[in-house]
Amino acid sequence: EAGVTQFPSHSVIEKGQTVTLRCDPISGHDNLYWYRRVMGKEIKFLLHFVKESKQDESGMPNNRFLAERTGGTYSTLKVQPAELEDSGVYFCASSQDLDIGYGYTFGSGTRLTVV
Amino acid sequence: AQSVTQPDIHITVSEGASLELRCNYSYGATPYLFWYVQSPGQGLQLLLKYFSGDTLVQGIKGFEAEFKRSQSSFNLRKPSVHWSDAAEYFCAVVNTGNQFYFGTGTSLTVIP
Protein backbone atom coordinates (compact mmCIF):
# COMPACT_ATOMS: atom_id res chain seq x y z
CA GLU A 1 0.00 0.00 0.00
CA ALA A 2 1.11 3.57 -0.52
CA GLY A 3 2.53 5.29 2.53
CA VAL A 4 1.85 8.74 3.88
CA THR A 5 2.66 11.26 1.17
CA GLN A 6 3.64 14.82 1.79
CA PHE A 7 4.32 17.60 -0.64
CA PRO A 8 6.09 19.64 -1.43
CA SER A 9 9.20 18.02 -0.03
CA HIS A 10 10.88 21.40 0.20
CA SER A 11 9.58 24.94 0.18
CA VAL A 12 11.44 28.21 0.41
CA ILE A 13 9.33 31.32 0.88
CA GLU A 14 9.82 34.87 1.97
CA LYS A 15 8.65 36.19 5.29
CA GLY A 16 5.07 37.36 4.98
CA GLN A 17 4.13 34.97 2.21
CA THR A 18 1.66 32.12 2.46
CA VAL A 19 2.52 28.46 2.15
CA THR A 20 0.27 25.42 2.05
CA LEU A 21 1.54 21.99 2.92
CA ARG A 22 -0.35 18.88 1.93
CA CYS A 23 -0.55 15.44 3.45
CA ASP A 24 -2.16 12.39 1.93
CA PRO A 25 -2.63 9.70 4.60
CA ILE A 26 -2.78 6.00 4.02
CA SER A 27 -6.12 5.15 2.50
CA GLY A 28 -8.67 4.25 5.15
CA HIS A 29 -6.79 5.86 8.01
CA ASP A 30 -9.21 8.04 9.93
CA ASN A 31 -6.55 9.56 12.17
CA LEU A 32 -4.19 12.15 10.79
CA TYR A 33 -1.55 14.02 12.76
CA TRP A 34 0.71 16.95 12.09
CA TYR A 35 4.06 17.42 13.81
CA ARG A 36 6.83 19.94 13.40
CA ARG A 37 10.54 19.93 14.06
CA VAL A 38 12.20 23.30 14.38
CA MET A 39 15.96 23.22 13.79
CA GLY A 40 17.78 21.48 16.61
CA LYS A 41 14.64 20.95 18.63
CA GLU A 42 12.41 17.99 19.26
CA ILE A 43 9.61 16.94 16.96
CA LYS A 44 6.45 18.47 18.43
CA PHE A 45 2.81 17.63 18.04
CA LEU A 46 0.64 20.20 16.28
CA LEU A 47 -2.78 18.62 15.86
CA HIS A 48 -4.84 15.50 15.35
CA PHE A 49 -7.77 14.93 12.99
CA VAL A 50 -10.29 12.14 13.27
CA LYS A 51 -11.80 12.05 9.83
CA GLU A 52 -12.59 15.69 9.10
CA SER A 53 -12.86 16.80 12.71
CA LYS A 54 -10.10 18.33 14.79
CA GLN A 55 -9.70 16.06 17.79
CA ASP A 56 -6.83 17.93 19.39
CA GLU A 57 -5.19 21.12 18.17
CA SER A 58 -3.41 21.98 21.38
CA GLY A 59 -0.02 22.08 19.68
CA MET A 60 -0.83 24.68 17.06
CA PRO A 61 1.55 27.56 17.77
CA ASN A 62 -0.70 30.49 16.84
CA ASN A 63 -3.53 31.60 14.58
CA ARG A 64 -1.24 31.97 11.58
CA PHE A 65 -1.53 28.20 11.21
CA LEU A 66 -4.68 26.72 9.73
CA ALA A 67 -5.20 23.01 9.22
CA GLU A 68 -8.04 21.48 7.27
CA ARG A 69 -9.14 18.03 6.29
CA THR A 70 -12.15 18.42 4.09
CA GLY A 71 -13.91 15.15 3.37
CA GLY A 72 -11.70 13.31 5.79
CA THR A 73 -9.09 12.40 3.21
CA TYR A 74 -6.04 14.57 2.61
CA SER A 75 -5.12 17.44 4.89
CA THR A 76 -3.58 20.83 4.32
CA LEU A 77 -1.64 23.01 6.70
CA LYS A 78 -1.52 26.65 5.73
CA VAL A 79 0.85 29.18 7.24
CA GLN A 80 -0.23 32.77 6.67
CA PRO A 81 1.72 34.97 6.93
CA ALA A 82 4.90 32.97 7.38
CA GLU A 83 7.51 34.13 9.88
CA LEU A 84 11.18 33.19 10.16
CA GLU A 85 10.55 31.01 13.20
CA ASP A 86 8.17 28.84 11.20
CA SER A 87 11.12 27.26 9.42
CA GLY A 88 11.47 23.58 10.10
CA VAL A 89 10.35 20.17 8.98
CA TYR A 90 6.64 19.43 9.07
CA PHE A 91 5.70 15.79 9.43
CA CYS A 92 2.37 14.18 8.86
CA ALA A 93 1.34 10.79 10.20
CA SER A 94 -1.74 8.63 9.98
CA SER A 95 -3.16 5.68 11.83
CA GLN A 96 -6.16 3.44 11.40
CA ASP A 97 -7.31 3.51 14.97
CA LEU A 98 -6.40 4.93 18.32
CA ASP A 99 -4.68 1.96 19.87
CA ILE A 100 -1.64 3.57 21.37
CA GLY A 101 1.14 3.75 18.84
CA TYR A 102 -0.51 1.17 16.65
CA GLY A 103 0.07 1.47 12.95
CA TYR A 104 1.28 5.05 13.19
CA THR A 105 2.99 5.82 9.86
CA PHE A 106 4.92 9.00 9.23
CA GLY A 107 5.51 10.76 5.96
CA SER A 108 8.91 11.99 4.84
CA GLY A 109 8.15 15.55 5.83
CA THR A 110 8.12 18.96 4.20
CA ARG A 111 11.15 21.10 4.85
CA LEU A 112 9.99 24.72 5.07
CA THR A 113 12.48 27.55 4.96
CA VAL A 114 11.29 31.09 5.54
CA VAL A 115 13.79 33.75 4.48
CA ALA B 1 4.37 16.21 32.07
CA GLN B 2 5.75 13.87 29.46
CA SER B 3 9.20 14.48 28.05
CA VAL B 4 12.07 12.65 26.46
CA THR B 5 15.76 13.47 26.71
CA GLN B 6 18.40 12.31 24.30
CA PRO B 7 21.64 13.60 25.80
CA ASP B 8 23.82 12.92 22.77
CA ILE B 9 23.25 15.30 19.87
CA HIS B 10 25.79 13.61 17.66
CA ILE B 11 27.69 10.32 17.82
CA THR B 12 30.42 8.98 15.55
CA VAL B 13 31.28 5.30 15.47
CA SER B 14 33.43 3.11 13.28
CA GLU B 15 31.77 0.55 11.06
CA GLY B 16 31.58 -2.75 12.89
CA ALA B 17 31.73 -1.15 16.32
CA SER B 18 28.92 -1.41 18.83
CA LEU B 19 26.45 1.38 19.36
CA GLU B 20 24.37 2.64 22.24
CA LEU B 21 22.08 5.65 21.98
CA ARG B 22 20.73 6.99 25.22
CA CYS B 23 17.17 7.94 25.97
CA ASN B 24 15.59 9.04 29.25
CA TYR B 25 11.91 9.70 29.64
CA SER B 26 9.57 11.36 32.06
CA TYR B 27 6.06 9.99 32.21
CA GLY B 28 3.62 9.58 35.06
CA ALA B 29 2.19 6.22 34.11
CA THR B 30 3.41 3.11 32.36
CA PRO B 31 5.30 4.45 29.38
CA TYR B 32 4.83 3.37 25.79
CA LEU B 33 8.26 3.88 24.27
CA PHE B 34 9.50 4.00 20.71
CA TRP B 35 12.62 4.44 18.67
CA TYR B 36 12.37 5.92 15.18
CA VAL B 37 15.04 6.46 12.57
CA GLN B 38 15.14 9.02 9.81
CA SER B 39 17.52 8.54 6.93
CA PRO B 40 18.17 11.45 4.57
CA GLY B 41 15.14 12.13 2.39
CA GLN B 42 13.09 9.50 4.16
CA GLY B 43 10.27 9.54 6.63
CA LEU B 44 10.40 8.47 10.24
CA GLN B 45 10.69 4.70 10.30
CA LEU B 46 9.75 2.70 13.37
CA LEU B 47 12.67 0.64 14.71
CA LEU B 48 11.01 -0.86 17.76
CA LYS B 49 8.53 -0.20 20.51
CA TYR B 50 7.94 -1.20 24.10
CA PHE B 51 4.49 -1.49 25.64
CA SER B 52 4.88 -4.11 28.36
CA GLY B 53 6.40 -7.49 29.11
CA ASP B 54 9.98 -8.39 28.34
CA THR B 55 12.12 -5.33 28.96
CA LEU B 56 14.52 -6.21 26.14
CA VAL B 57 12.87 -5.42 22.85
CA GLN B 58 14.09 -6.54 19.46
CA GLY B 59 13.54 -4.36 16.42
CA ILE B 60 14.35 -4.19 12.77
CA LYS B 61 17.82 -3.89 11.26
CA GLY B 62 19.43 -5.67 14.21
CA PHE B 63 18.55 -3.03 16.79
CA GLU B 64 17.40 -3.71 20.31
CA ALA B 65 16.44 -1.55 23.25
CA GLU B 66 16.18 -2.18 26.95
CA PHE B 67 13.56 -0.61 29.18
CA LYS B 68 14.82 0.16 32.67
CA ARG B 69 12.08 1.59 34.83
CA SER B 70 14.42 2.34 37.75
CA GLN B 71 16.53 4.55 35.52
CA SER B 72 13.68 5.88 33.36
CA SER B 73 15.73 4.85 30.37
CA PHE B 74 15.14 3.14 27.04
CA ASN B 75 18.56 2.94 25.40
CA LEU B 76 18.97 1.70 21.85
CA ARG B 77 21.78 -0.71 21.01
CA LYS B 78 23.29 -2.48 18.07
CA PRO B 79 26.24 -4.87 18.37
CA SER B 80 27.83 -4.05 15.01
CA VAL B 81 27.07 -0.88 13.10
CA HIS B 82 26.86 -0.79 9.32
CA TRP B 83 27.51 2.27 7.17
CA SER B 84 23.82 2.28 6.19
CA ASP B 85 22.90 2.95 9.83
CA ALA B 86 24.05 6.56 9.49
CA ALA B 87 20.89 8.52 10.16
CA GLU B 88 19.10 10.47 12.84
CA TYR B 89 17.50 8.53 15.67
CA PHE B 90 14.56 9.66 17.75
CA CYS B 91 13.26 8.28 21.02
CA ALA B 92 9.63 8.94 21.85
CA VAL B 93 6.95 8.28 24.43
CA VAL B 94 3.27 8.31 23.59
CA ASN B 95 0.40 9.35 25.85
CA THR B 96 -3.09 7.93 26.10
CA GLY B 97 -4.26 10.34 23.42
CA ASN B 98 -1.86 8.72 20.98
CA GLN B 99 0.25 11.88 20.94
CA PHE B 100 3.99 11.37 20.62
CA TYR B 101 6.60 13.24 22.63
CA PHE B 102 9.97 13.05 20.93
CA GLY B 103 13.50 13.72 22.05
CA THR B 104 15.69 16.13 20.12
CA GLY B 105 17.30 13.28 18.20
CA THR B 106 20.79 11.82 17.93
CA SER B 107 22.64 12.09 14.65
CA LEU B 108 24.80 9.05 13.92
CA THR B 109 27.84 9.17 11.67
CA VAL B 110 29.52 5.91 10.69
CA ILE B 111 33.13 6.04 9.58
CA PRO B 112 34.78 3.29 7.55
Contacts between the chains, C-beta under 8 A, distances in Angstrom:
chain1	res1	chain2	res2	distance
A	3	B	43	7.0
A	4	B	43	7.0
A	9	B	41	7.9
A	31	B	98	7.3
A	33	B	99	7.8
A	35	B	100	7.3
A	35	B	102	7.9
A	37	B	102	8.0
A	40	B	104	7.0
A	41	B	104	6.1
A	42	B	4	7.3
A	42	B	101	7.7
A	42	B	102	4.7
A	42	B	103	5.8
A	42	B	104	4.7
A	42	B	105	7.3
A	43	B	44	7.9
A	43	B	90	6.5
A	43	B	92	7.9
A	43	B	100	7.5
A	43	B	102	4.0
A	43	B	105	7.7
A	44	B	102	7.5
A	45	B	99	5.0
A	45	B	100	6.5
A	45	B	101	7.6
A	48	B	97	7.5
A	48	B	98	7.5
A	48	B	99	6.9
A	56	B	97	6.3
A	56	B	99	7.0
A	91	B	43	7.5
A	91	B	44	6.6
A	93	B	44	7.8
A	95	B	98	7.0
A	98	B	98	5.3
A	99	B	98	7.9
A	100	B	32	5.2
A	100	B	51	7.5
A	100	B	94	5.6
A	100	B	96	6.8
A	100	B	98	5.7
A	101	B	32	5.5
A	101	B	34	6.4
A	101	B	49	5.9
A	101	B	51	7.4
A	101	B	94	5.0
A	101	B	98	7.0
A	104	B	46	7.6
A	104	B	98	7.4
A	104	B	100	7.6
A	105	B	43	7.9
A	106	B	36	7.5
A	106	B	43	4.7
A	106	B	44	3.9
A	106	B	45	7.8
A	107	B	43	5.2
A	108	B	41	6.7
A	108	B	42	5.7
A	108	B	43	4.0
A	109	B	43	6.6
